[in-house]
Amino acid sequence: MSLPEEMPKLRMAPVETPEQLAQRAEREKRAQELQREGNLEQSLAPFRVGSVHYLNAAPLTRGIEDEIVLATPSKLAEMLRRDELDAGLVSITEVLLNDRYDILDSMAIASLGEVKSVFLAHRRPIEEIKEVFCDTASLTSINLLKVLLAERGLKPEFKPLPSYEAATQLDYVLLIGDAGIDFIRAPHQHEIFDLGAAWYELTSFPFVYAVWALRRGVENSQLRRQLREARDFGLDTLDSIIRSRTEYDYEFRKDYLGWHIHYHMGTDEKRGVAKFVELLRKHGLGPVYEPRFVV
């Protein structure tokens, strides 16, 4: 009688330590991120897309950074008006004052209260303001400041800022973006009038600073999908963006991108836009057009 075949011994997988499990999860997560990043590469062609070069735009352009033109808000607006771009992450003012764009719904650069990177720096009381020197890159912030001051009965003269180096020597300076962050993080003798905080105090609404403006007359459903995917990728990997960017320090990036700035365009944000439209018209800063949202 033949002997029964010996049953093969089962080999148990080695037990992973918590550290090994965490490392494996991180590797799998990174692999998924690389796959999503790869799917976004070369995804914008044939569309021409522009964005601002500020830190706060990074989550909306995740994965498509190498495919977009980077410029200041004012330069992007000029390019859109000349039909050199099909879409641009531009100041909300550009869309409201020019009836030639659609707004990509559900996303924006906005703040509910203090924004940190859009402010009036002043050495003298705001009530004494006669002239303001403005960052020439700015569009929305100039009109927002005009509205906020007009609501206080103040209508100063607005002049271009000759240079960022001159800002510390002037009594009233409007600064935005990374240049504004640089200013507040350096020694200065100015008080800071944060425009996001002032807007919230006035209206109780968020303020929308920038949106994806889409040139009308162009079939762009594919582009809209890719911009939404870039936004989703950016928000899903926001922690990674905060860790990997080199501007400033980690704690500042975490506070700024994770708390002060948000990236959705919901009901309250649209109410904030509507209130801005109302106040622009009230103070004669127009003509102002109703925003048109597309999904």
C-alpha positions in Angstrom: 0.0 0.0 0.0 1.4 3.4 -1.0 2.0 6.0 1.6 -0.2 9.1 1.5 1.5 12.1 0.0 2.8 14.5 2.5 0.7 17.6 2.6 2.7 20.7 1.7 3.4 22.9 4.7 1.7 26.3 4.6 4.0 29.2 4.9 2.7 32.1 6.9 3.5 35.6 5.7 5.7 37.3 8.1 3.9 39.7 10.4 4.6 43.3 9.5 5.4 45.7 12.2 3.3 48.9 12.5 6.2 50.8 10.9 6.4 48.4 7.9 2.6 48.7 7.4 2.8 52.4 7.4 5.7 52.3 4.9 3.8 50.0 2.6 0.7 52.2 2.8 2.8 55.2 2.0 4.3 53.4 -1.0 0.9 52.4 -2.3 -0.4 55.9 -1.8 2.6 57.3 -3.7 2.1 54.9 -6.6 -1.5 56.0 -6.9 -0.4 59.6 -6.8 2.1 59.0 -9.6 -0.6 57.3 -11.7 -2.9 60.3 -11.3 -0.1 62.6 -12.1 0.8 60.6 -15.2 -2.8 60.7 -16.3 -2.7 64.5 -16.1 0.5 64.9 -18.1 -0.1 66.4 -21.5 -3.8 66.4 -20.8 -4.5 70.1 -21.6 -3.5 70.1 -25.3 -4.6 71.6 -27.5 -5.9 74.2 -25.0 -3.8 77.2 -23.8 -4.1 77.7 -20.1 -2.6 80.2 -17.7 -2.3 80.6 -14.0 -0.7 82.9 -11.4 2.7 81.9 -10.0 1.6 82.3 -6.4 1.7 79.7 -3.7 -2.1 79.7 -3.2 -2.7 78.5 -6.8 -0.7 75.3 -6.3 -3.6 73.0 -5.3 -5.6 74.0 -8.4 -2.8 73.2 -10.8 -1.5 70.0 -9.3 -0.2 67.7 -12.1 -0.5 70.3 -14.9 2.1 72.7 -13.7 4.4 72.0 -16.7 1.6 72.7 -19.2 0.4 76.2 -18.1 1.7 79.7 -18.6 2.6 81.4 -15.4 2.0 85.2 -15.1 0.6 87.9 -12.8 -3.1 88.4 -12.6 -3.0 91.5 -14.7 -0.8 89.9 -17.4 -3.1 86.8 -17.5 -6.1 89.2 -18.0 -4.4 90.8 -20.9 -3.6 87.5 -22.5 -7.2 86.3 -22.2 -8.5 89.6 -23.7 -6.2 89.0 -26.7 -7.5 85.4 -27.0 -4.0 84.1 -26.4 -5.4 81.8 -23.7 -8.5 79.5 -23.6 -8.6 79.5 -19.8 -6.9 81.4 -17.0 -7.0 81.3 -13.2 -7.7 85.1 -13.0 -9.0 87.7 -10.7 -12.8 87.6 -10.2 -12.8 91.3 -11.2 -11.7 90.4 -14.8 -14.7 88.2 -15.2 -17.2 90.6 -13.7 -16.0 93.6 -15.7 -15.7 91.9 -19.1 -18.7 90.0 -20.5 -16.7 87.4 -22.4 -16.0 84.6 -20.0 -17.7 81.7 -18.3 -16.6 80.7 -14.8 -15.8 77.0 -14.1 -18.2 76.2 -11.3 -17.3 74.6 -7.9 -13.8 75.9 -7.6 -12.1 79.2 -6.7 -9.4 80.7 -4.6 -11.3 82.2 -1.6 -11.1 83.0 2.1 -13.6 83.2 4.9 -12.0 86.0 6.8 -8.3 86.7 7.1 -6.5 85.8 3.9 -2.9 86.8 4.8 -1.8 87.7 1.3 -4.1 90.6 0.3 -3.9 93.6 2.4 -3.4 97.4 2.8 -0.2 98.1 4.8 -0.5 101.5 6.5 1.7 103.7 8.7 -0.9 106.3 9.2 -4.6 105.9 10.2 -6.8 104.6 7.4 -9.2 107.6 7.9 -6.4 109.9 6.7 -5.8 108.1 3.5 -5.4 110.3 0.4 -3.4 108.0 -1.9 -2.6 104.3 -2.1 0.3 102.7 -4.0 -0.8 99.4 -5.5 0.9 96.3 -6.6 0.7 96.5 -10.4 0.1 92.7 -10.6 -3.3 93.3 -8.8 -6.8 93.5 -10.3 -9.4 92.2 -7.8 -7.7 93.6 -4.7 -7.7 97.1 -6.0 -11.4 97.0 -6.6 -12.0 95.2 -3.3 -10.1 97.9 -1.5 -12.0 100.6 -3.4 -15.3 99.1 -2.2 -14.1 98.7 1.4 -12.9 102.3 1.6 -15.9 103.7 -0.2 -18.1 102.0 2.4 -16.3 104.2 4.9 -16.7 107.3 2.8 -13.1 107.3 1.6 -12.0 107.7 -2.0 -8.2 108.0 -2.2 -6.2 108.2 -5.4 -4.7 104.9 -6.5 -1.2 104.9 -7.9 1.1 102.2 -9.2 3.7 100.9 -6.7 7.1 101.9 -8.2 8.8 98.8 -6.7 8.4 96.3 -4.0 11.5 97.7 -2.3 9.8 101.1 -2.0 6.8 99.6 -0.1 8.4 99.9 3.3 8.9 103.7 2.8 5.3 104.5 1.8 2.4 105.3 4.2 -0.3 103.3 2.3 0.6 100.2 0.2 -1.7 97.6 -1.3 0.2 94.2 -1.7 -0.9 90.8 -2.8 0.3 87.3 -3.3 3.8 86.1 -2.4 5.2 89.7 -2.5 2.6 90.5 0.2 3.6 87.5 2.3 7.3 88.5 2.0 6.3 91.9 3.3 4.5 90.8 6.4 7.2 88.3 7.3 9.9 90.9 7.1 10.5 93.7 9.6 8.1 96.7 8.9 6.5 99.6 10.7 3.0 99.2 9.1 -0.3 98.1 10.5 -2.0 95.4 8.3 -5.5 95.9 7.1 -6.4 92.4 5.8 -8.9 92.7 3.0 -10.4 89.2 3.5 -11.0 90.0 7.2 -12.5 93.4 6.4 -14.8 91.9 3.7 -16.1 89.3 6.2 -16.6 91.9 8.8 -18.6 94.0 6.3 -20.7 91.2 4.7 -20.3 88.0 6.7 -19.5 86.2 3.4 -16.4 84.6 2.0 -14.5 86.6 -0.6 -13.6 85.0 -4.0 -10.3 86.3 -5.3 -9.8 84.2 -8.4 -11.6 81.7 -10.6 -11.0 79.7 -13.7 -12.2 81.9 -16.5 -13.1 80.1 -19.8 -13.1 81.9 -23.1 -16.6 81.7 -24.7 -17.1 80.3 -28.2 -14.6 77.4 -27.6 -15.8 73.8 -27.0 -14.0 73.1 -23.7 -15.8 70.2 -22.0 -12.5 68.2 -22.0 -10.6 71.1 -20.6 -13.2 71.5 -17.8 -12.8 67.9 -16.8 -9.1 68.1 -16.7 -9.1 71.3 -14.5 -11.5 69.6 -12.1 -9.3 66.5 -12.0 -6.3 68.7 -11.3 -8.2 70.4 -8.4 -9.3 67.1 -7.0 -5.8 65.8 -7.2 -4.5 68.9 -5.5 -6.9 68.8 -2.6 -6.4 65.0 -2.2 -2.7 65.6 -1.9 -2.8 68.9 -0.1 -0.6 67.6 2.7 2.0 66.5 0.2 1.9 70.0 -1.4 2.4 71.6 2.0 5.3 69.3 2.8 7.1 69.6 -0.5 6.8 73.2 -1.5 9.8 75.4 -0.5 8.2 78.8 -0.1 8.5 80.0 3.5 8.4 77.4 6.2 6.3 74.4 6.8 4.1 75.8 9.6 3.3 78.9 7.5 2.4 76.8 4.5 0.2 74.6 6.6 -1.6 77.6 8.2 -1.9 79.5 4.9 -3.0 76.7 2.5 -4.8 74.6 5.1 -6.7 77.3 7.0 -6.8 80.8 5.4 -7.3 79.7 1.8 -10.0 77.4 0.5 -10.8 76.2 -3.0 -14.5 75.5 -3.3 -17.2 77.7 -4.9 -20.3 76.9 -3.0 -23.5 78.8 -2.1 -21.9 81.2 0.3 -19.1 82.0 -2.1 -21.6 82.8 -4.8 -23.5 85.0 -2.4 -20.2 86.7 -1.7 -19.6 87.3 -5.4 -23.2 88.6 -5.8 -22.5 91.1 -2.9 -19.3 92.2 -4.5 -21.2 92.8 -7.8 -23.8 94.9 -5.8 -21.2 97.0 -4.1 -19.1 97.5 -7.3 -22.3 98.9 -9.0 -23.2 101.0 -5.9 -19.8 102.8 -6.0 -19.7 103.2 -9.8 -17.0 100.7 -10.5 -18.4 99.2 -13.6 -20.1 98.3 -15.9 -20.4 95.1 -14.0 -21.8 91.9 -15.5 -23.5 88.9 -13.9 -21.2 85.9 -13.6 -22.0 82.9 -15.8 -21.1 79.5 -14.2 -20.5 76.3 -16.2 -20.0 72.8 -14.8 
